[in-house]
Amino acid sequence: MIGDLRVQEIVRGNGRRAYTILSPDGSVCRVADGFLRTCEPGTCRTYSYLLVDHLRWLAFECLAPESVTVRDLQRYMAALGAEYAGPHGQPWRVGKAPYGQSGLEVMAACLKRFYGHQGGRGINQALAKELDSSRLPTKADRRRAFLGHALRSMPANPLAPTKAVRRRHPKMLPDGALQRLAESGISARDRMIVAWLADGGFRVGELCGLHLVDLHLRDGAACGQCQSPHVHICHREGNANRSRAKTKHPWRIEDGVVCGGAVRRASPAMVSSYFSYITGEYPPDAGHGMLLVQLRGPRRGRPLAMQAVRGMLRRVGARLDLGRVRPHQFRHSFATGVLDASGGNAVYARDAGGWASAATVDGVYGHADVHDPAFAAALERFWGER
C-alpha cells in the first residue's frame, strides 16, 4: 500500500537520533536511507518527513526515482501549493492545507539534494544535471560574499517557488499579556518561562534545551565572554526532551565552564525568576542537569518538553481570555521592543535575539508605523486635523 511507507526514528547509544524510511514490509527503503545518512541530524528529521510524502506521491503516480523528470517534480510542487502552468494530474493531499512559502522552499531544497545524491550514484543523472542550474548573482549576493564583484553565478533551484515580495507582519502578544501572565498564579517555573521568553527572546527549543551549566548568571563569569549575567545557547542533539537550538555555533567545556555557543544576555527579571524556581521547585535529585523539568505526575523531575511549554501557555491564555498564546509571540514582541528602544537599530536587535542577519530583522520587524516615532506623530497630527 502507498500509505504504508513511514518514517522511523533511530536512537543511537550516545543519545543522538537519526531517521530513515521503512517500506511496507518493514525493510529499510534503501533509496531514501542512503540519502538521509548524508544529512545532519536536524536536517535529517525534516527531510525524512518531506521525502516520505514525495515517495508516496511517486507510487501514487506510478513513477520511480529512476524515471521522474523535472516536469513531474514541478507537478508535485504544484500539488503542495506552488504555482504551475499546466495540468497537475490526480488530486494529492486531499483535505490538507497547502504548504506556505517557507515550506515550499524547504521541499524544493530537499528534492534537489535528493536527486543530486541519486545522480552521484549514477541514477537519473539527466535529472540531477537539470536541477543543478545556476543564476546571475543579485546585489544582496554580492554584498554577502567576499570580493563580491568577482561573482559570476549562484546556485539555483528550478523547483523553488517565486519569492514572496510582501513583508510579513508577525503576531505580537496582546497588550498587557505579560503582566497578566505573571500575576495569574502560575508556578515559579512557569513564571520563569514567561520572563525568559519575554526578556531573552528565546526560541522555545533554545529554552527547553538549556542545561544548568549553560547559565552564567553572575557578573564576571569564568568564560570571559560577557561580564554581565548571560546564557550560552549550545546546540545538542542528545537532549532527553528532544529539544535543540536552531543555531549551531561551536561550543566547548573548559575546566567545567561552558564557552562558545550563542551568548544571550540575561535581565535582572530573568535572574530573579531563575533563583525563585531553582530554590523553590527544582527537584534536588534530577540527575540530567537540564534547566526545565516536570513538576508533577509520574514523570516528575524529567526534562520539560517543548510541547509542554506550548500547552501551558495555551491553557493560561485561554483562562485569562488572552486568546491563543504561543511561545514565538514573545520573540516577536522582544524584537519589536529592542528596535523601539534602540531607535530602529537592526544590528542591536540581531545580536540581542540571535537572528542570522540584521536584514532578517529589518525585513520582518522594521516597519515605519511601529518603529518611527516621527511617522507615528505625523499620523496623529493628521488624524487630529481631520
C-alpha positions as CSV (number, residue, x, y, z in Angstrom):
1,M,0.0,0.0,0.0
2,I,1.2,3.5,-0.8
3,G,0.5,4.9,2.7
4,D,2.5,2.2,4.4
5,L,5.8,4.0,3.8
6,R,6.7,5.5,7.1
7,V,9.4,7.4,8.9
8,Q,11.3,5.5,11.6
9,E,13.3,7.2,14.4
10,I,16.6,5.6,15.4
11,V,18.0,6.4,18.9
12,R,21.7,5.6,19.0
13,G,23.8,4.6,22.0
14,N,25.1,8.2,22.6
15,G,21.5,9.6,22.6
16,R,21.7,11.1,19.1
17,R,18.7,10.5,16.8
18,A,18.7,9.5,13.2
19,Y,15.8,9.0,10.8
20,T,15.1,6.6,8.0
21,I,12.1,5.4,5.9
22,L,10.7,1.9,6.1
23,S,9.0,0.1,3.2
24,P,5.6,-1.6,3.7
25,D,7.2,-4.9,4.6
26,G,9.3,-3.3,7.4
27,S,12.6,-3.2,5.5
28,V,14.6,-0.1,5.0
29,C,13.9,1.9,1.9
30,R,17.4,2.0,0.5
31,V,16.8,4.7,-2.0
32,A,15.9,7.1,0.9
33,D,18.2,5.7,3.6
34,G,21.4,6.3,1.6
35,F,20.4,9.9,1.1
36,L,19.3,10.6,4.7
37,R,22.6,9.3,6.0
38,T,24.3,12.2,4.3
39,C,22.2,14.8,6.2
40,E,22.9,16.4,9.5
41,P,20.7,15.2,12.4
42,G,18.3,18.2,12.4
43,T,18.1,18.3,8.6
44,C,17.6,14.5,8.5
45,R,14.4,14.7,10.6
46,T,12.9,17.4,8.4
47,Y,13.9,15.8,5.1
48,S,12.7,12.4,6.1
49,Y,9.1,13.6,6.6
50,L,9.2,15.6,3.4
51,L,10.7,12.7,1.5
52,V,8.3,10.1,2.6
53,D,5.4,12.2,1.3
54,H,7.2,12.6,-2.1
55,L,7.9,8.8,-2.3
56,R,4.2,8.1,-1.6
57,W,3.3,10.5,-4.4
58,L,5.7,8.7,-6.8
59,A,4.0,5.4,-6.1
60,F,0.6,7.1,-6.4
61,E,1.6,8.4,-9.9
62,C,3.2,5.1,-10.9
63,L,6.6,6.8,-11.2
64,A,10.0,5.9,-9.9
65,P,13.1,7.9,-8.8
66,E,14.9,6.4,-11.9
67,S,12.4,7.8,-14.4
68,V,11.0,11.0,-12.8
69,T,11.5,14.3,-14.7
70,V,11.6,18.0,-13.8
71,R,8.1,18.3,-15.2
72,D,6.9,15.6,-12.8
73,L,8.6,17.3,-9.9
74,Q,7.0,20.6,-10.8
75,R,3.6,18.9,-10.9
76,Y,4.4,17.6,-7.4
77,M,5.3,21.0,-6.1
78,A,2.0,22.3,-7.6
79,A,0.1,19.6,-5.7
80,L,1.7,21.1,-2.5
81,G,0.7,24.6,-3.3
82,A,3.2,26.1,-5.7
83,E,2.2,27.9,-8.8
84,Y,2.3,25.8,-12.0
85,A,1.1,26.4,-15.6
86,G,-0.3,23.1,-16.7
87,P,-2.4,20.1,-15.5
88,H,-1.5,18.9,-12.0
89,G,-2.6,15.3,-12.5
90,Q,-4.7,13.5,-9.9
91,P,-5.5,15.2,-6.6
92,W,-2.9,14.7,-3.9
93,R,-3.0,15.6,-0.1
94,V,-6.8,16.0,-0.3
95,G,-8.1,17.8,2.8
96,K,-4.7,19.1,3.9
97,A,-3.7,22.7,3.8
98,P,-1.2,23.7,1.1
99,Y,2.4,24.5,2.1
100,G,3.4,28.1,2.8
101,Q,6.3,29.9,1.2
102,S,8.9,28.6,3.6
103,G,7.6,25.0,3.4
104,L,7.7,25.0,-0.4
105,E,11.3,26.3,-0.3
106,V,12.4,23.6,2.1
107,M,10.7,20.9,0.0
108,A,12.4,22.3,-3.2
109,A,15.8,22.1,-1.4
110,C,15.1,18.6,-0.3
111,L,14.2,17.3,-3.7
112,K,17.2,19.0,-5.4
113,R,19.5,17.5,-2.8
114,F,17.9,14.0,-3.0
115,Y,18.0,13.8,-6.8
116,G,21.5,15.2,-6.8
117,H,22.5,12.4,-4.5
118,Q,20.9,9.9,-6.8
119,G,22.7,11.4,-9.8
120,G,26.0,11.0,-7.9
121,R,25.2,7.3,-7.7
122,G,24.6,7.0,-11.4
123,I,20.8,7.1,-11.1
124,N,18.8,9.5,-13.3
125,Q,21.8,11.7,-14.0
126,A,19.9,13.7,-16.6
127,L,17.5,15.0,-13.9
128,A,20.4,15.7,-11.5
129,K,22.1,17.8,-14.1
130,E,18.9,19.7,-15.0
131,L,18.4,20.5,-11.3
132,D,22.0,21.7,-10.9
133,S,21.4,25.0,-12.6
134,S,22.7,28.5,-11.8
135,R,21.6,32.1,-11.9
136,L,23.1,35.5,-12.0
137,P,24.1,36.9,-8.6
138,T,21.9,39.7,-7.1
139,K,23.1,42.8,-5.3
140,A,22.4,41.1,-2.0
141,D,24.5,38.1,-3.0
142,R,27.4,40.3,-3.8
143,R,27.1,42.1,-0.5
144,R,27.2,38.9,1.4
145,A,30.2,37.4,-0.5
146,F,33.9,38.3,0.0
147,L,35.1,40.1,-3.2
148,G,31.5,40.1,-4.4
149,H,32.4,41.9,-7.6
150,A,34.0,38.7,-8.8
151,L,30.9,36.6,-8.6
152,R,29.7,35.2,-11.9
153,S,26.9,32.8,-10.9
154,M,25.0,31.4,-8.0
155,P,23.3,28.1,-7.4
156,A,19.6,28.0,-8.4
157,N,16.8,25.5,-8.0
158,P,14.2,25.2,-10.8
159,L,11.7,23.8,-8.3
160,A,11.9,26.7,-5.8
161,P,8.8,28.9,-5.7
162,T,8.9,32.5,-6.6
163,K,10.0,34.7,-3.7
164,A,7.1,36.4,-2.0
165,V,7.6,40.2,-2.2
166,R,5.2,41.1,0.6
167,R,6.6,41.9,4.0
168,R,5.5,39.7,6.9
169,H,3.7,41.2,9.9
170,P,4.4,38.9,12.9
171,K,1.8,38.3,15.5
172,M,2.6,40.0,18.8
173,L,1.5,39.3,22.4
174,P,-1.8,41.0,23.4
175,D,-1.5,44.3,25.2
176,G,-0.9,43.7,28.9
177,A,-0.4,40.0,28.5
178,L,3.0,39.8,30.2
179,Q,1.8,41.4,33.4
180,R,-1.4,39.3,33.5
181,L,0.6,36.1,32.8
182,A,3.0,36.9,35.7
183,E,0.1,37.6,38.1
184,S,-2.1,34.6,37.1
185,G,-1.0,32.3,40.0
186,I,1.2,30.1,37.8
187,S,4.2,28.2,39.3
188,A,7.7,29.7,39.8
189,R,8.8,27.5,36.8
190,D,6.1,28.9,34.6
191,R,6.8,32.5,35.7
192,M,10.4,31.9,34.8
193,I,9.4,30.6,31.4
194,V,7.4,33.7,30.8
195,A,10.2,36.0,32.0
196,W,12.9,34.3,29.9
197,L,10.7,34.2,26.7
198,A,9.9,37.9,27.2
199,D,13.3,39.3,28.2
200,G,15.6,36.9,26.3
201,G,13.8,36.4,23.0
202,F,14.4,32.7,23.2
203,R,13.0,30.2,20.8
204,V,11.2,27.5,22.6
205,G,13.7,24.9,21.5
206,E,16.6,27.0,22.9
207,L,14.9,27.5,26.2
208,C,13.9,23.8,26.7
209,G,17.4,22.8,25.6
210,L,19.3,24.8,28.3
211,H,21.4,23.0,30.8
212,L,22.3,24.4,34.2
213,V,26.0,24.6,33.2
214,D,24.9,27.0,30.3
215,L,23.8,29.6,32.8
216,H,26.3,32.3,33.9
217,L,24.0,34.5,35.9
218,R,26.6,36.4,38.0
219,D,28.9,39.2,37.0
220,G,32.4,38.3,35.8
221,A,31.7,34.7,34.7
222,A,34.8,32.4,34.2
223,C,34.1,32.0,30.5
224,G,35.2,35.6,30.0
225,Q,32.9,36.2,27.0
226,C,30.5,38.6,28.8
227,Q,31.0,40.4,32.1
228,S,27.2,40.7,32.9
229,P,24.9,37.8,33.5
230,H,24.3,35.8,30.4
231,V,23.4,32.4,28.9
232,H,25.2,30.2,26.4
233,I,22.9,28.6,23.9
234,C,24.5,25.3,22.8
235,H,23.2,23.0,20.1
236,R,22.9,19.5,21.5
237,E,21.4,16.5,19.6
238,G,21.1,14.2,22.6
239,N,18.8,16.1,24.9
240,A,16.3,13.8,26.7
241,N,13.4,16.0,25.8
242,R,14.3,16.1,22.1
243,S,14.7,19.9,22.1
244,R,17.6,21.6,20.3
245,A,18.8,25.0,19.5
246,K,18.3,26.2,15.9
247,T,21.7,27.8,15.6
248,K,24.8,25.6,15.7
249,H,27.6,27.8,16.9
250,P,30.6,25.8,18.1
251,W,31.0,25.4,21.9
252,R,33.1,23.5,24.3
253,I,33.7,22.9,28.0
254,E,37.0,24.1,29.5
255,D,37.6,23.2,33.2
256,G,34.0,22.6,33.7
257,V,32.9,26.0,32.2
258,V,30.9,26.3,29.0
259,C,32.4,28.5,26.4
260,G,31.1,29.4,22.9
261,G,27.7,28.9,21.6
262,A,25.3,31.8,21.1
263,V,25.7,34.2,24.1
264,R,22.4,35.8,25.2
265,R,22.4,38.4,28.0
266,A,20.1,37.9,31.0
267,S,17.9,40.6,32.5
268,P,17.5,41.1,36.3
269,A,14.0,39.7,36.0
270,M,15.4,36.6,34.3
271,V,17.9,36.1,37.1
272,S,15.4,36.7,39.8
273,S,12.8,34.3,38.4
274,Y,15.6,31.7,38.0
275,F,16.6,31.8,41.7
276,S,12.9,31.6,42.7
277,Y,12.4,28.5,40.6
278,I,15.7,26.8,41.4
279,T,15.4,27.3,45.2
280,G,11.7,26.5,45.5
281,E,10.7,24.0,42.9
282,Y,13.7,22.4,41.2
283,P,14.0,18.7,42.4
284,P,17.4,18.1,44.0
285,D,17.5,14.5,42.7
286,A,17.2,15.5,39.0
287,G,20.4,13.9,37.6
288,H,20.1,15.1,34.0
289,G,21.3,18.7,34.6
290,M,18.7,20.3,32.3
291,L,17.0,23.6,33.4
292,L,13.3,23.0,32.9
293,V,11.7,19.9,34.4
294,Q,8.3,18.4,35.0
295,L,6.9,19.3,38.4
296,R,4.1,16.8,38.8
297,G,2.9,13.3,37.8
298,P,4.8,10.1,37.1
299,R,7.4,12.0,35.0
300,R,8.2,14.4,37.8
301,G,11.8,15.6,37.6
302,R,12.2,14.6,33.9
303,P,13.1,17.3,31.4
304,L,10.3,19.5,30.2
305,A,9.4,19.1,26.5
306,M,8.6,22.0,24.1
307,Q,5.1,20.8,23.7
308,A,4.5,21.1,27.4
309,V,5.6,24.8,27.3
310,R,3.2,25.4,24.4
311,G,0.4,23.6,26.3
312,M,1.0,25.6,29.5
313,L,0.8,28.9,27.6
314,R,-2.2,27.8,25.6
315,R,-4.1,26.9,28.8
316,V,-3.2,30.0,30.8
317,G,-4.0,32.2,27.8
318,A,-7.5,30.6,27.5
319,R,-8.1,31.0,31.2
320,L,-7.2,34.7,31.1
321,D,-9.1,35.4,27.8
322,L,-5.9,36.3,26.0
323,G,-6.6,34.1,23.0
324,R,-4.1,31.6,21.8
325,V,-0.7,32.4,23.3
326,R,2.3,30.9,21.5
327,P,6.0,31.0,22.6
328,H,7.1,32.6,19.4
329,Q,4.9,35.7,20.1
330,F,7.2,36.6,22.9
331,R,10.1,36.6,20.4
332,H,8.2,38.9,18.0
333,S,7.4,41.3,20.9
334,F,11.0,41.1,22.1
335,A,12.4,42.1,18.7
336,T,9.9,44.9,18.4
337,G,10.7,46.2,21.8
338,V,14.5,46.2,21.2
339,L,14.0,48.0,17.9
340,D,11.8,50.6,19.7
341,A,14.4,51.1,22.5
342,S,17.3,51.4,20.1
343,G,15.7,53.8,17.6
344,G,15.3,51.1,15.0
345,N,18.9,49.7,15.1
346,A,18.5,46.3,13.5
347,V,22.1,45.3,14.4
348,Y,21.3,45.6,18.1
349,A,18.1,43.5,17.7
350,R,20.0,40.9,15.7
351,D,22.6,40.4,18.4
352,A,20.1,40.6,21.2
353,G,17.9,37.9,19.8
354,G,20.3,35.8,17.8
355,W,19.0,36.3,14.3
356,A,21.1,35.4,11.3
357,S,21.4,38.9,9.9
358,A,20.2,42.4,10.5
359,A,18.5,42.2,7.1
360,T,16.2,39.5,8.5
361,V,15.3,41.6,11.5
362,D,14.6,44.6,9.3
363,G,12.6,42.6,6.7
364,V,10.3,41.1,9.4
365,Y,10.1,43.8,12.1
366,G,11.3,47.0,10.5
367,H,8.0,48.8,9.8
368,A,7.9,52.5,9.9
369,D,4.4,52.6,11.6
370,V,5.9,50.7,14.5
371,H,9.4,52.0,14.9
372,D,9.5,55.5,13.6
373,P,8.1,58.0,16.3
374,A,8.2,60.8,13.8
375,F,6.0,58.9,11.4
376,A,3.6,58.0,14.2
377,A,3.4,61.6,15.3
378,A,2.7,62.7,11.8
379,L,-0.2,60.3,11.6
380,E,-1.6,61.5,15.0
381,R,-1.4,65.1,13.8
382,F,-3.1,64.2,10.6
383,W,-5.9,62.4,12.4
384,G,-6.3,65.4,14.8
385,E,-6.6,67.8,12.0
386,R,-9.0,65.5,10.2
